[in-house]
Amino acid sequence: MRLVSLFALAVAAAPLAALPAKQAAPAPQAADSAFTFEEAMIPMRDGAKLHTVIIRPKGQTGPLPILFQRTPYGAPGAAPRSMPGNWSALGKDGYIFVFQDMRGRFASEGGPFTLSTEIKTGKGETDESTDAYDSIDWLVKNVKPNNGKVGMWGVSYPGFTAAIAVARPHPALKAVSPQAAWIDYWKNDDLHRWGAMRLTYASDWVNSLQADKTNDGIDLYDRYDTYEWFLKAGSPADIEAKYFKGRVPLYKQMIEHPDYDDFWKKQVWSNTLKKTTVPTLNVAGYWDQEDPWGSWQIFDKQRENDPNNLSLMVAGPWNHGSWRSAGNMLGRIPIGTDSGAQFMEQVEAPFFAYWLHGKGAKPDYRMKSFQSGSWQWKTYNQWPLTTASSKSIYLHADGSLSFTAPAAGEGCREYLSDPANPVPFRARPMSATYATPDWRWWETEDQRFADYRPDVLSYTSAPLDADLTVTGAITAALEAATSGTDSDFIVKLIDVYPEDFEKAPTAIGAYAKGLNGYQLPVAMEVKRGRYLQSFEKATPLVPNQVNDWTIPLRNHDHVFKKGHRIMVQVQSSWFPMIDRNPQTFVPNIYKAKPADYQKATQKVCAGSAIMLPVVGN
């Protein structure tokens, strides 16, 4: 969840997404707390002062390193009474924990809070990297005793603030762990998926950060089912005019900048990265519903110039931040071990211990992955794997899925896509983004709610006669056409559990939540037709012309087990997670009028395939 700090998460010892969006201030510091609590206003180079909280373990007898987190979600108002479980592995080594409100948020000066990720180069200008630099400089000089070494860490926005600090690293910054961070607002993660607006998330997340200085946003929903609310609300521009009215500036900027123009390109802060000099532990969840992409891109960018092998990657079967909890469930599916606890104890704590305390051995891996399906840790010395071979699994006109290429003359399948009745991205009724735990795990949810809809094509393989291990980047390559002049295609790669996977539950309501025949999405993504030729300039599609639709499905590490089936679903709406494509080309898709939303016949033709990086088969 976006709306709490890692401190609040740690105190609760719960997944990041489990905490409420709006919560009362912590109780005053307890006399028997295991920590001391101090507050400071740290001056930045432009004179703004940022509210900072310093939490030290009581009984500190010598200099300790500083673990520093910058957050827009509110620095803590009190020290924890005892060592939070989420900190326990780190706490064994000993750190001074520091939290800071970002400029324009809560008790910090400056602002308004823009969510900008731009690295500015003008004389005297400030950005998130300069604020990190100035803060670290003050901390090592004023928080005594410390050992002169600072680490930065955090999940989500705090993960981004840890990452961008390496763009202008202070000499005392000796290690960072960006967890669920991001680099490009337009291509993926929070605000878009390859240029398609993340409608619900932009409406809820950006609203919460910009409507006021705290986490209180503009109340939107007067319907129990938010799917229905967004359908009635109209286009993104209609939502701006009716509800936000300029109070959420980034939302309005999204509408005014639909294409990949300079407004978005200047936000790609990772373009400034040069030689990797700060040890970096990047962390991502394969089922992260908020930021599944950015940490991988930071890792890739750093590895371009990393002679000392300082950039590392860790990934697992986690949603947004669940590696900071036990991590023993993938939604409804039991993992069988505490992968999150193992990450904190066996990966994160040793990483910081080596670089900040000089204890233990230098990490000698490139990537650690908790592989889904096998539910085992894997260690890789390079990424992508040189042992993986690309194999295409084909979508056939009879609805089957196989590694056999289509026969000559094999045709297409088609469906009617209606913007007035878009395919929901999860089962209805839908809660608001942060309102219930359901949203946290929507990317793992059983896809049978969409299977057999007339506007969803399903392709299914025979049961596998052996395990199939897929490790690396997955890509969908559709041969597809639309009768409209614009269109979306969404592709979902699914692991179908056997019909007899478990004994059928009998309790009230449990049968529908059983794992027999469960359709677990492994990879899902959208591609918007107006951007097939260029991200920078939208162009209409030629009606009924078959085009190549290459859709990146990101990195994964998954074993399709023997007896399971592989399924692919194809659809043209994913609502309201993604805004509706009107299927009629308009210059600005976010300003489409009601008459622009038209039904279209979609075709998926022979040659369409999913390219899998297969290991050991």
C-alpha positions as CSV (number, residue, x, y, z in Angstrom):
1,M,0.0,0.0,0.0
2,R,1.2,3.5,-0.8
3,L,-0.1,5.4,2.1
4,V,2.0,4.3,5.0
5,S,5.7,4.5,5.8
6,L,8.0,1.5,6.2
7,F,8.1,2.4,9.9
8,A,4.3,2.0,10.2
9,L,4.7,-1.3,8.4
10,A,7.4,-2.5,10.7
11,V,5.6,-1.6,13.8
12,A,2.5,-3.5,12.6
13,A,4.7,-6.4,11.4
14,A,2.3,-6.7,8.5
15,P,2.5,-6.5,4.7
16,L,2.8,-2.9,3.4
17,A,-0.6,-3.2,1.7
18,A,-2.4,-4.4,4.8
19,L,-2.5,-1.0,6.6
20,P,-5.4,1.5,6.3
21,A,-5.0,4.6,4.2
22,K,-5.9,6.9,7.0
23,Q,-4.8,6.2,10.5
24,A,-4.4,8.0,13.8
25,A,-1.1,9.4,14.9
26,P,0.9,7.0,17.1
27,A,0.6,7.1,20.8
28,P,3.3,9.2,22.7
29,Q,6.6,7.4,23.2
30,A,6.4,4.8,25.9
31,A,8.9,5.1,28.8
32,D,9.9,1.5,28.4
33,S,10.5,1.7,24.7
34,A,13.5,-0.1,23.3
35,F,14.4,3.1,21.4
36,T,15.0,6.8,21.9
37,F,13.1,9.2,19.7
38,E,14.3,12.6,18.4
39,E,13.0,15.1,15.8
40,A,14.9,17.5,13.6
41,M,14.3,20.0,10.8
42,I,17.1,19.4,8.3
43,P,18.0,22.4,6.1
44,M,18.2,21.8,2.3
45,R,20.4,23.9,0.0
46,D,17.4,26.1,-1.0
47,G,16.5,26.9,2.7
48,A,13.6,24.5,3.0
49,K,13.7,22.4,6.1
50,L,12.6,18.7,6.1
51,H,11.0,17.1,9.1
52,T,13.2,14.1,10.2
53,V,12.8,11.5,12.9
54,I,15.8,9.7,14.5
55,I,15.2,6.4,16.3
56,R,18.1,4.9,18.1
57,P,18.4,1.6,20.1
58,K,18.7,2.3,23.8
59,G,22.0,1.3,25.3
60,Q,24.0,2.2,22.2
61,T,27.6,2.1,23.3
62,G,29.5,2.8,20.1
63,P,29.0,4.3,16.7
64,L,26.4,2.7,14.5
65,P,25.6,3.1,10.8
66,I,22.5,5.0,9.8
67,L,19.6,3.4,7.9
68,F,17.7,6.3,6.2
69,Q,14.3,6.3,4.6
70,R,12.6,9.3,2.9
71,T,8.8,9.0,2.6
72,P,5.7,10.9,1.5
73,Y,3.5,8.9,3.8
74,G,4.4,10.4,7.1
75,A,7.4,9.9,9.4
76,P,6.6,8.2,12.7
77,G,5.4,10.2,15.7
78,A,6.8,7.9,18.3
79,A,9.4,5.1,18.7
80,P,8.2,1.5,18.7
81,R,7.9,0.0,22.2
82,S,9.9,-3.1,21.2
83,M,11.9,-4.2,18.1
84,P,9.4,-4.6,15.2
85,G,9.5,-8.0,13.7
86,N,10.1,-6.4,10.3
87,W,13.3,-4.9,11.7
88,S,14.4,-7.8,13.8
89,A,17.0,-9.2,11.4
90,L,18.6,-5.8,10.9
91,G,18.3,-4.9,14.5
92,K,20.6,-7.8,15.5
93,D,23.4,-5.8,13.8
94,G,22.4,-2.4,15.2
95,Y,21.4,0.7,13.3
96,I,20.2,4.2,13.8
97,F,16.9,4.4,12.0
98,V,16.0,7.7,10.4
99,F,12.8,8.7,8.6
100,Q,12.1,11.9,6.8
101,D,9.0,13.6,5.4
102,M,9.6,14.5,1.8
103,R,9.4,18.2,0.9
104,G,5.8,19.4,0.8
105,R,4.5,16.5,2.9
106,F,3.3,16.4,6.5
107,A,5.7,18.4,8.7
108,S,8.3,19.2,6.0
109,E,8.5,22.6,4.4
110,G,8.7,23.2,0.6
111,G,6.2,22.1,-1.9
112,P,3.7,21.6,-3.3
113,F,4.4,17.9,-3.6
114,T,4.7,17.2,-7.3
115,L,5.7,13.5,-7.5
116,S,8.5,14.7,-9.8
117,T,11.3,12.2,-10.5
118,E,13.3,14.6,-12.7
119,I,17.0,15.1,-12.1
120,K,17.5,18.9,-12.4
121,T,20.8,20.4,-13.5
122,G,20.2,24.1,-13.1
123,K,22.3,26.0,-10.5
124,G,20.7,26.0,-7.1
125,E,17.8,23.7,-8.2
126,T,16.6,20.9,-6.0
127,D,15.2,17.5,-6.6
128,E,14.9,14.2,-4.7
129,S,18.6,13.4,-5.3
130,T,19.8,16.7,-3.9
131,D,17.5,16.4,-0.9
132,A,18.9,13.0,-0.2
133,Y,22.4,14.3,-0.5
134,D,21.8,17.3,1.8
135,S,20.1,15.1,4.4
136,I,22.8,12.5,4.5
137,D,25.4,15.3,4.8
138,W,23.6,16.7,7.8
139,L,23.0,13.3,9.4
140,V,26.6,12.1,9.4
141,K,27.7,15.4,10.9
142,N,25.0,15.8,13.5
143,V,23.7,12.4,14.6
144,K,26.4,11.2,16.9
145,P,27.8,8.7,17.4
146,N,27.6,7.2,13.9
147,N,30.3,5.3,12.0
148,G,30.1,7.6,8.9
149,K,28.2,5.0,6.8
150,V,24.6,5.5,5.6
151,G,22.3,3.0,3.9
152,M,18.9,3.9,2.3
153,W,16.0,1.5,2.0
154,G,12.3,1.5,1.4
155,V,9.4,-0.1,-0.4
156,S,7.5,1.8,-3.2
157,Y,7.9,5.6,-2.9
158,P,10.6,5.2,-0.3
159,G,12.2,2.6,-2.6
160,F,12.3,5.2,-5.3
161,T,13.9,7.8,-3.0
162,A,16.5,5.2,-2.1
163,A,17.2,4.6,-5.8
164,I,17.4,8.2,-7.0
165,A,19.9,8.9,-4.2
166,V,22.5,7.0,-6.3
167,A,22.2,9.5,-9.1
168,R,24.1,12.0,-7.0
169,P,25.5,9.8,-4.2
170,H,26.9,11.4,-1.1
171,P,30.3,9.9,-0.1
172,A,28.8,8.5,3.1
173,L,26.1,6.6,1.1
174,K,27.5,3.1,1.2
175,A,24.5,0.8,0.3
176,V,21.0,1.2,-0.9
177,S,18.0,-1.2,-1.3
178,P,15.4,0.1,-3.7
179,Q,12.4,-2.2,-3.2
180,A,9.5,-1.8,-5.7
181,A,11.0,1.3,-7.1
182,W,10.4,2.9,-10.5
183,I,12.1,4.8,-13.3
184,D,9.5,5.6,-16.0
185,Y,6.0,6.8,-15.1
186,W,4.7,6.4,-18.7
187,K,6.1,3.0,-19.7
188,N,5.1,1.0,-16.7
189,D,4.5,0.8,-13.0
190,D,2.3,3.4,-11.2
191,L,0.7,5.6,-13.7
192,H,0.7,3.7,-17.0
193,R,1.2,0.3,-18.6
194,W,2.9,1.0,-21.9
195,G,1.1,4.3,-22.3
196,A,-2.3,3.0,-21.2
197,M,-3.5,4.9,-18.1
198,R,-3.8,3.1,-14.9
199,L,-7.1,4.7,-14.2
200,T,-8.1,3.4,-10.7
201,Y,-4.6,3.8,-9.4
202,A,-4.0,7.3,-10.7
203,S,-7.4,8.3,-9.4
204,D,-6.7,7.0,-5.9
205,W,-2.9,7.2,-5.4
206,V,-2.1,10.6,-7.0
207,N,-5.3,12.0,-5.4
208,S,-4.1,10.9,-2.0
209,L,-0.7,12.5,-2.4
210,Q,-1.7,15.8,-4.0
211,A,-5.2,16.8,-2.8
212,D,-3.7,17.9,0.5
213,K,-0.4,17.7,2.5
214,T,-1.4,14.5,4.3
215,N,-2.9,11.2,3.0
216,D,-6.4,12.6,2.8
217,G,-7.6,12.6,-0.8
218,I,-10.9,13.7,-2.4
219,D,-13.7,11.2,-1.7
220,L,-14.9,9.9,-5.0
221,Y,-17.0,6.8,-4.7
222,D,-20.8,6.9,-4.1
223,R,-21.3,3.3,-5.4
224,Y,-20.4,0.0,-3.7
225,D,-18.9,-1.3,-7.0
226,T,-16.1,1.0,-8.2
227,Y,-16.3,-0.7,-11.6
228,E,-19.8,0.8,-12.0
229,W,-18.6,4.2,-10.6
230,F,-15.9,4.5,-13.2
231,L,-18.2,3.3,-16.0
232,K,-20.7,6.0,-15.1
233,A,-18.0,8.7,-14.5
234,G,-16.9,8.7,-18.2
235,S,-13.4,9.5,-19.6
236,P,-10.4,10.6,-17.5
237,A,-11.1,14.1,-18.6
238,D,-14.6,13.8,-17.4
239,I,-13.3,12.7,-14.0
240,E,-11.0,15.7,-13.8
241,A,-13.8,18.1,-14.7
242,K,-16.4,16.6,-12.3
243,Y,-14.3,15.7,-9.3
244,F,-10.7,16.8,-9.2
245,K,-11.0,20.3,-10.7
246,G,-7.3,21.0,-10.7
247,R,-6.7,19.9,-7.1
248,V,-4.7,16.9,-8.3
249,P,-2.2,18.4,-10.7
250,L,-0.4,15.3,-11.9
251,Y,-3.7,13.7,-12.9
252,K,-4.5,16.7,-15.0
253,Q,-1.0,16.6,-16.5
254,M,-1.5,13.0,-17.5
255,I,-4.6,14.0,-19.5
256,E,-2.7,16.9,-21.2
257,H,0.3,14.6,-22.0
258,P,-1.2,11.3,-23.4
259,D,1.9,10.5,-25.5
260,Y,5.5,9.8,-24.5
261,D,6.6,13.5,-24.8
262,D,9.3,15.5,-23.0
263,F,7.1,15.9,-20.0
264,W,7.5,12.1,-19.3
265,K,11.0,11.6,-20.7
266,K,12.5,14.1,-18.4
267,Q,11.1,12.1,-15.5
268,V,13.3,9.1,-16.4
269,W,15.9,9.8,-13.7
270,S,17.9,6.6,-14.4
271,N,19.2,8.1,-17.6
272,T,21.7,10.0,-15.4
273,L,23.2,6.8,-14.0
274,K,26.8,6.3,-15.0
275,K,29.3,3.9,-13.3
276,T,27.8,2.0,-10.5
277,T,29.6,3.0,-7.3
278,V,27.0,2.3,-4.6
279,P,26.2,-1.3,-3.7
280,T,22.5,-1.8,-4.6
281,L,20.1,-4.5,-3.6
282,N,17.1,-4.2,-6.0
283,V,13.9,-6.0,-4.9
284,A,10.8,-6.9,-6.9
285,G,7.7,-9.0,-6.6
286,Y,6.6,-11.1,-9.6
287,W,3.0,-10.3,-8.6
288,D,3.5,-6.7,-7.5
289,Q,0.2,-4.9,-8.3
290,E,1.9,-1.5,-8.2
291,D,5.5,-1.5,-9.2
292,P,6.5,-4.8,-10.9
293,W,8.9,-3.3,-13.5
294,G,11.1,-0.5,-12.3
295,S,13.5,-2.3,-10.0
296,W,14.4,-4.6,-12.9
297,Q,15.1,-1.6,-15.0
298,I,17.4,-0.1,-12.4
299,F,19.3,-3.4,-12.2
300,D,19.7,-3.5,-15.9
301,K,20.8,0.1,-16.1
302,Q,23.3,-0.3,-13.3
303,R,24.7,-3.5,-14.9
304,E,25.7,-1.6,-18.0
305,N,28.7,-0.1,-16.1
306,D,29.2,-2.2,-13.0
307,P,32.9,-3.4,-13.0
308,N,32.8,-4.2,-9.4
309,N,29.6,-6.2,-9.5
310,L,27.8,-4.0,-7.0
311,S,24.2,-4.2,-8.4
312,L,22.2,-7.2,-7.2
313,M,18.6,-8.3,-7.9
314,V,16.2,-10.2,-5.7
315,A,12.7,-11.3,-6.7
316,G,10.0,-13.6,-5.5
317,P,6.3,-14.6,-5.5
318,W,5.3,-11.4,-3.7
319,N,2.8,-8.6,-4.1
320,H,3.7,-5.0,-3.3
321,G,5.8,-5.2,-0.2
322,S,4.9,-8.7,1.0
323,W,8.5,-9.6,1.2
324,R,8.5,-7.5,4.4
325,S,6.2,-10.0,6.1
326,A,6.2,-13.8,6.4
327,G,5.6,-14.2,2.7
328,N,4.1,-17.7,3.0
329,M,1.1,-17.2,0.7
330,L,0.7,-16.2,-2.9
331,G,-2.8,-14.7,-2.6
332,R,-4.8,-17.9,-1.8
333,I,-2.1,-20.3,-2.7
334,P,0.2,-21.6,0.2
335,I,3.9,-21.3,-0.6
336,G,4.9,-23.7,2.2
337,T,7.7,-21.6,3.6
338,D,8.3,-18.1,4.9
339,S,9.9,-16.6,1.8
340,G,9.6,-13.0,3.1
341,A,11.2,-13.7,6.4
342,Q,14.0,-15.6,4.7
343,F,14.6,-12.6,2.4
344,M,14.9,-10.3,5.4
345,E,17.1,-12.6,7.4
346,Q,19.3,-14.3,4.7
347,V,19.5,-11.6,2.0
348,E,18.7,-8.1,3.2
349,A,20.4,-8.2,6.6
350,P,23.7,-9.7,5.4
351,F,23.8,-7.1,2.5
352,F,23.6,-4.2,4.9
353,A,25.8,-5.9,7.5
354,Y,28.6,-6.3,5.0
355,W,28.5,-2.8,3.5
356,L,27.6,-0.8,6.6
357,H,29.2,-2.8,9.4
358,G,32.0,-4.7,7.5
359,K,30.6,-8.0,8.8
360,G,30.3,-11.3,6.9
361,A,31.1,-12.0,3.2
362,K,30.6,-9.8,0.2
363,P,27.5,-10.9,-1.7
364,D,28.8,-13.0,-4.7
365,Y,25.5,-13.5,-6.6
366,R,23.9,-11.5,-9.4
367,M,20.3,-12.5,-8.6
368,K,18.4,-14.5,-6.0
369,S,14.9,-15.6,-7.0
370,F,12.3,-17.4,-4.9
371,Q,11.0,-19.5,-7.8
372,S,7.2,-19.9,-7.9
373,G,5.8,-23.3,-8.6
374,S,8.8,-25.1,-7.2
375,W,8.7,-22.7,-4.2
376,Q,12.5,-22.8,-3.8
377,W,15.2,-20.2,-3.7
378,K,17.4,-20.1,-6.7
379,T,20.8,-18.3,-7.1
380,Y,21.9,-17.0,-10.5
381,N,25.3,-15.7,-11.4
382,Q,24.0,-13.9,-14.4
383,W,20.7,-12.5,-15.8
384,P,19.2,-13.4,-18.2
385,L,20.3,-17.0,-18.0
386,T,22.5,-18.2,-20.8
387,T,21.0,-21.7,-20.3
388,A,17.4,-20.6,-21.2
389,S,16.2,-21.2,-24.7
390,S,13.3,-19.4,-26.3
391,K,10.4,-21.6,-27.2
392,S,7.1,-20.4,-28.8
393,I,3.8,-21.8,-27.6
394,Y,1.2,-21.1,-30.2
395,L,-2.4,-19.9,-30.0
396,H,-4.5,-22.1,-32.4
397,A,-7.8,-21.3,-34.0
398,D,-9.5,-24.2,-32.3
399,G,-8.7,-22.7,-28.9
400,S,-5.8,-25.0,-28.1
401,L,-2.3,-24.0,-27.1
402,S,0.7,-26.0,-28.0
403,F,4.4,-25.9,-29.0
404,T,3.4,-27.0,-32.5
405,A,3.4,-24.3,-35.1
406,P,0.0,-23.6,-36.9
407,A,-0.8,-25.6,-40.0
408,A,-0.9,-23.8,-43.3
409,G,-4.2,-22.0,-43.8
410,E,-5.1,-21.9,-40.1
411,G,-7.4,-18.9,-39.5
412,C,-8.4,-16.5,-36.8
413,R,-10.7,-16.3,-33.8
414,E,-12.7,-13.2,-33.2
415,Y,-14.8,-11.5,-30.5
416,L,-16.8,-8.3,-30.1
417,S,-15.3,-5.7,-27.8
418,D,-17.8,-3.3,-26.3
419,P,-16.6,-0.3,-24.3
420,A,-20.0,-0.1,-22.7
421,N,-19.4,-3.5,-21.2
422,P,-15.6,-3.8,-20.6
423,V,-13.9,-6.8,-19.1
424,P,-13.3,-6.3,-15.4
425,F,-9.8,-6.6,-14.1
426,R,-11.0,-8.5,-11.1
427,A,-14.3,-10.0,-9.9
428,R,-17.1,-7.6,-9.2
429,P,-18.2,-5.9,-7.0
430,M,-14.8,-4.1,-6.8
431,S,-13.7,-2.2,-3.7
432,A,-11.6,1.0,-4.0
433,T,-7.9,0.6,-4.4
434,Y,-6.9,0.6,-0.7
435,A,-10.3,-0.2,0.8
436,T,-9.9,-4.0,1.3
437,P,-7.2,-6.7,1.2
438,D,-8.7,-8.0,-2.1
439,W,-7.0,-5.4,-4.2
440,R,-3.5,-6.3,-2.9
441,W,-3.6,-9.7,-4.5
442,W,-5.7,-9.0,-7.7
443,E,-2.8,-10.1,-9.9
444,T,-2.9,-13.6,-8.4
445,E,-6.7,-13.9,-8.5
446,D,-8.4,-16.9,-10.2
447,Q,-9.1,-15.8,-13.8
448,R,-12.3,-17.9,-14.1
449,F,-14.3,-14.8,-13.6
450,A,-13.2,-13.8,-17.1
451,D,-13.0,-17.2,-18.8
452,Y,-16.0,-17.9,-21.1
453,R,-16.9,-14.3,-21.4
454,P,-17.8,-13.8,-25.1
455,D,-15.2,-11.0,-25.3
456,V,-12.4,-13.1,-23.9
457,L,-10.6,-15.7,-26.0
458,S,-9.1,-18.6,-24.0
459,Y,-6.4,-21.0,-25.3
460,T,-5.6,-24.0,-23.3
461,S,-2.9,-26.7,-23.5
462,A,-3.1,-30.4,-22.7
463,P,-1.9,-31.3,-19.2
464,L,1.8,-31.2,-19.0
465,D,3.6,-34.5,-19.0
466,A,6.6,-33.0,-17.2
467,D,7.5,-29.8,-15.3
468,L,8.1,-26.8,-17.5
469,T,10.5,-24.2,-16.0
470,V,10.3,-20.6,-17.4
471,T,13.0,-18.3,-16.2
472,G,13.6,-14.9,-17.8
473,A,11.7,-12.3,-19.9
474,I,8.4,-13.5,-21.4
475,T,7.0,-11.9,-24.6
476,A,3.6,-12.2,-26.3
477,A,3.6,-11.8,-30.1
478,L,0.1,-11.5,-31.4
479,E,-1.0,-11.4,-35.0
480,A,-4.2,-9.4,-34.5
481,A,-6.6,-7.0,-36.1
482,T,-9.5,-4.7,-35.2
483,S,-12.4,-3.3,-37.1
484,G,-11.8,0.0,-35.3
485,T,-9.1,2.6,-35.7
486,D,-7.7,2.1,-32.2
487,S,-7.7,-0.8,-29.8
488,D,-6.1,-2.5,-26.8
489,F,-5.0,-6.1,-26.6
490,I,-4.4,-7.6,-23.2
491,V,-2.6,-10.9,-22.9
492,K,-2.6,-13.1,-19.8
493,L,-0.4,-16.2,-19.3
494,I,-2.0,-18.5,-16.8
495,D,-1.1,-21.6,-14.9
496,V,-4.2,-23.9,-14.6
497,Y,-4.2,-26.1,-11.6
498,P,-5.5,-29.7,-11.9
499,E,-9.2,-30.3,-11.2
500,D,-8.2,-32.6,-8.3
501,F,-5.4,-30.5,-6.8
502,E,-7.0,-30.6,-3.3
503,K,-9.8,-32.1,-1.5
504,A,-12.9,-30.1,-2.2
505,P,-13.8,-27.7,0.7
506,T,-17.3,-27.9,2.1
507,A,-17.6,-24.9,4.3
508,I,-20.0,-22.1,3.3
509,G,-18.4,-20.0,0.6
510,A,-15.2,-22.1,0.5
511,Y,-16.0,-24.1,-2.6
512,A,-15.8,-21.1,-4.8
513,K,-12.4,-20.2,-3.3
514,G,-10.9,-23.6,-3.7
515,L,-7.7,-24.3,-5.8
516,N,-9.1,-27.1,-8.0
517,G,-8.9,-25.8,-11.5
518,Y,-7.5,-22.5,-10.3
519,Q,-6.4,-20.2,-13.1
520,L,-3.3,-18.5,-11.7
521,P,-2.1,-15.6,-13.8
522,V,1.7,-15.7,-14.2
523,A,2.1,-12.7,-16.5
524,M,-0.3,-10.1,-17.8
525,E,0.1,-6.9,-19.8
526,V,-1.7,-4.5,-22.2
527,K,-0.6,-2.9,-25.5
528,R,-2.4,0.1,-26.9
529,G,-2.7,0.1,-30.7
530,R,-2.2,3.8,-31.2
531,Y,1.4,3.3,-30.1
532,L,2.3,0.3,-32.3
533,Q,4.4,2.6,-34.5
534,S,5.7,5.1,-32.0
535,F,5.3,6.0,-28.4
536,E,5.9,9.6,-29.1
537,K,3.2,10.1,-31.8
538,A,-0.1,8.2,-31.7
539,T,-1.3,7.0,-35.1
540,P,-4.6,5.3,-36.0
541,L,-4.9,1.6,-37.0
542,V,-6.0,0.5,-40.4
543,P,-9.3,-1.3,-39.8
544,N,-9.1,-5.1,-40.3
545,Q,-5.4,-5.0,-41.0
546,V,-3.5,-7.7,-39.2
547,N,-0.5,-6.2,-37.3
548,D,2.3,-7.6,-35.2
549,W,1.6,-6.8,-31.5
550,T,4.7,-7.4,-29.4
551,I,3.7,-7.2,-25.8
552,P,6.4,-7.5,-23.1
553,L,5.3,-9.7,-20.2
554,R,8.3,-8.9,-17.9
555,N,10.7,-11.2,-16.1
556,H,9.5,-14.3,-14.3
557,D,10.8,-17.4,-12.7
558,H,8.0,-20.0,-12.6
559,V,7.6,-23.8,-12.8
560,F,4.4,-25.0,-14.5
561,K,4.1,-28.4,-12.7
562,K,3.4,-31.7,-14.3
563,G,-0.3,-32.2,-14.7
564,H,-1.0,-28.5,-14.8
565,R,-2.2,-26.8,-18.1
566,I,-1.0,-23.6,-19.6
567,M,-3.7,-21.1,-20.7
568,V,-3.6,-17.8,-22.5
569,Q,-6.4,-15.3,-22.4
570,V,-6.7,-12.4,-24.8
571,Q,-9.1,-9.5,-24.4
572,S,-9.4,-5.8,-25.3
573,S,-10.4,-4.2,-22.0
574,W,-9.1,-4.4,-18.4
575,F,-11.4,-2.1,-16.6
576,P,-11.1,0.1,-14.6
577,M,-7.5,-0.8,-13.9
578,I,-6.8,0.5,-17.4
579,D,-8.9,3.3,-18.9
580,R,-11.2,2.2,-21.7
581,N,-10.0,2.5,-25.3
582,P,-12.8,4.1,-27.3
583,Q,-11.8,1.9,-30.3
584,T,-12.2,5.0,-32.5
585,F,-8.9,7.0,-32.9
586,V,-9.0,10.4,-31.4
587,P,-6.0,12.8,-31.0
588,N,-6.2,12.7,-27.1
589,I,-7.6,9.4,-25.9
590,Y,-8.3,10.8,-22.4
591,K,-10.7,13.4,-23.9
592,A,-12.8,10.9,-25.9
593,K,-16.5,11.9,-26.2
594,P,-19.3,9.4,-25.5
595,A,-19.9,9.0,-29.3
596,D,-16.3,7.9,-29.8
597,Y,-16.7,4.7,-27.7
598,Q,-17.7,2.1,-30.3
599,K,-17.9,-1.6,-30.5
600,A,-15.2,-3.4,-32.6
601,T,-14.6,-6.9,-33.9
602,Q,-11.3,-8.2,-32.8
603,K,-9.3,-11.0,-34.5
604,V,-6.5,-13.1,-33.2
605,C,-4.9,-15.0,-36.0
606,A,-2.6,-17.9,-36.8
607,G,1.0,-17.3,-35.8
608,S,0.2,-15.7,-32.5
609,A,2.4,-17.1,-29.8
610,I,3.9,-16.6,-26.3
611,M,7.7,-16.8,-26.3
612,L,8.9,-18.5,-23.2
613,P,12.5,-18.7,-21.9
614,V,12.6,-22.4,-21.0
615,V,15.3,-23.9,-18.8
616,G,16.1,-27.6,-18.8
617,N,13.5,-28.8,-21.4
